[in-house]
Amino acid sequence: MSVPHIRDIEGKHIHMVGIGGSSMSGLAEMLHDKGYIVSGSDRTDGYLIGKLRDMGMKITIGHKPENVVGAQLVVYTAAILTSDRTELDEAERLHIPTMERAVLLGQLMEGHKNAIGVCGAHGKTSTTGMISQMLMETGFDPSIHIGGSLPSINGSTRVGRSETFVAEACEFHRSFLQMRPSIIVMLNIDADHLDCFKDIDEIQSVFGEFLSLLPPKGLAIGNGDDARICELFSKLNVKRVTFGLNPKCDYRPANLTYDDEGHGSYDLTYRGETLCRVLLRVAGNFHVLNSMAALAVMHQMGADMQSAAVSLSSFTGMKRRFELTSITDGVRVFHDYGHNPTEMRAAISVAKKQKHNTLWAVMQPHTFSRVKALFNDYLDCTEDADITLVTDICAARETDPGDINSDMLVDGMLSHGHKAIRTPSFDDTERYLRKHWQSGDLVLTMGCGDINLLNEQIKKHGDTEK
């Protein structure tokens, strides 16, 4: 069965399987804004689905054959292929065309002169948010697709009327190979998604395939401190520039300093020439690198760099990225989307710079395959916290193989000399925190599953009754 192009079914009914995911919900918003009739389904409810319902979309909890009836196209996430194919099988029976999420994103990006794809194991969402905000506030009127919520657009998507489209480009299941970028921003290459990649070398190879999609007049912007990216860039036949701390990088930070809470400030230089003064309101050395990547895009697109820097100075981060969710019992409670050891370590490094007494890390490990592949890295990634609480593993798209669990993580952490406690459910975790925390403490919950709901219930319950 031939798959239609999205522009050939304008105004028609599109059903989205797995609509509650960050990327899928964003695409749903974009299609809705373009005049399509959008419905969807997912296994569980959530705040993103609530927002879509408020926009008038019909969302069903649970995958049922009847959900696809009447649709002219069914869009699905790659994760559905290994979990619940109920609606895809029914679409096939009814001869309704189906399309993977990444193909849809690639089709929406087609025809844009400046099609910017931001890729990397870490930092995609924040960097795409930085670029998006600066593009909007310096007159580029971009279309935007981010796997997170950007406060300045109160969501994850925007339909612009220019030749510029900026989007996250995710390597999971090689999804980004469906895009046709003219500009690629490559932040880092790290071991992740090892449920669909053999090892780090295969991951690097796939990032190389993504770079090969650039047209002859395309542009590659990459982290010059990352040896694997440098190796890939050395083989490119298109224009390429680098950012980083390495003296050989094209974009570098001069006079780099951090305040007491870890916010960086620096003079951005390009091959020795100072372009602008940068003052960040997001903390962490990784955000210095993210901001240089974003500013490199602006410079290469001919933006006024002083205006870009002013815009960047007002960027306060993405929803679920070191987000303060409440102050309860005098304890500041934060949430971060970080879900692998590298990202959790980075989030803890930011938390440690905040004023606090006891620093509590609350970890929701994500997927059994990731925990198994990166098990040893998990054991020390929260070592800078005073106490780590570990919830049950979020299965997400997977089924429990029976050979890995949170008790094993806790035992490993304890054997490494770190104070760790298993609190299986969110209710267990909240009870433990309220019993032991003290005013002046800081709690950081981490994970890309539904652990943000823990933050919501702590805020809802308010201060503990004495």
HELIX and SHEET records of a PDB file:
HELIX    1   1 ILE A    6  ILE A    9  5                                   4    
HELIX    2   2 SER A   22  ASP A   33  1                                  12    
HELIX    3   3 TYR A   47  ASP A   54  1                                   8    
HELIX    4   4 PRO A   65  VAL A   68  5                                   4    
HELIX    5   5 ALA A   78  THR A   82  5                                   5    
HELIX    6   6 THR A   86  ARG A   93  1                                   8    
HELIX    7   7 ARG A  101  MET A  109  1                                   9    
HELIX    8   8 LYS A  124  GLU A  137  1                                  14    
HELIX    9   9 PRO A  151  ILE A  153  5                                   3    
HELIX   10  10 PHE A  172  GLN A  178  5                                   7    
HELIX   11  11 ILE A  200  LEU A  211  1                                  12    
HELIX   12  12 ALA A  227  PHE A  233  1                                   7    
HELIX   13  13 ASN A  285  GLN A  300  1                                  16    
HELIX   14  14 MET A  305  LEU A  312  1                                   8    
HELIX   15  15 PRO A  341  LYS A  353  1                                  13    
HELIX   16  16 PHE A  368  ALA A  373  1                                   6    
HELIX   17  17 PHE A  375  TYR A  378  1                                   4    
HELIX   18  18 SER A  406  SER A  415  1                                  10    
HELIX   19  19 PHE A  426  HIS A  436  1                                  11    
HELIX   20  20 ASN A  452  HIS A  461  1                                  10    
SHEET    1   A 5 LYS A  58  ILE A  61  0                                        
SHEET    2   A 5 ILE A  37  ASP A  42  1                                        
SHEET    3   A 5 HIS A  13  VAL A  17  1                                        
SHEET    4   A 5 LEU A  73  TYR A  76  1                                        
SHEET    5   A 5 THR A  98  GLU A 100  1                                        
SHEET    1   B 7 GLY A 155  ARG A 158  0                                        
SHEET    2   B 7 SER A 143  LEU A 150 -1                                        
SHEET    3   B 7 THR A 164  GLU A 168  1                                        
SHEET    4   B 7 ASN A 114  CYS A 119  1                                        
SHEET    5   B 7 ILE A 183  MET A 186  1                                        
SHEET    6   B 7 LEU A 219  ASN A 223  1                                        
SHEET    7   B 7 LYS A 239  PHE A 243  1                                        
SHEET    1   C 3 TYR A 251  TYR A 258  0                                        
SHEET    2   C 3 HIS A 263  TYR A 270 -1                                        
SHEET    3   C 3 GLU A 273  ALA A 283 -1                                        
SHEET    1   D 6 GLU A 323  THR A 328  0                                        
SHEET    2   D 6 VAL A 331  ASP A 336 -1                                        
SHEET    3   D 6 LEU A 442  MET A 446  1                                        
SHEET    4   D 6 LEU A 359  MET A 363  1                                        
SHEET    5   D 6 ILE A 387  VAL A 390  1                                        
SHEET    6   D 6 ALA A 420  ARG A 422  1                                        
END                                                                             
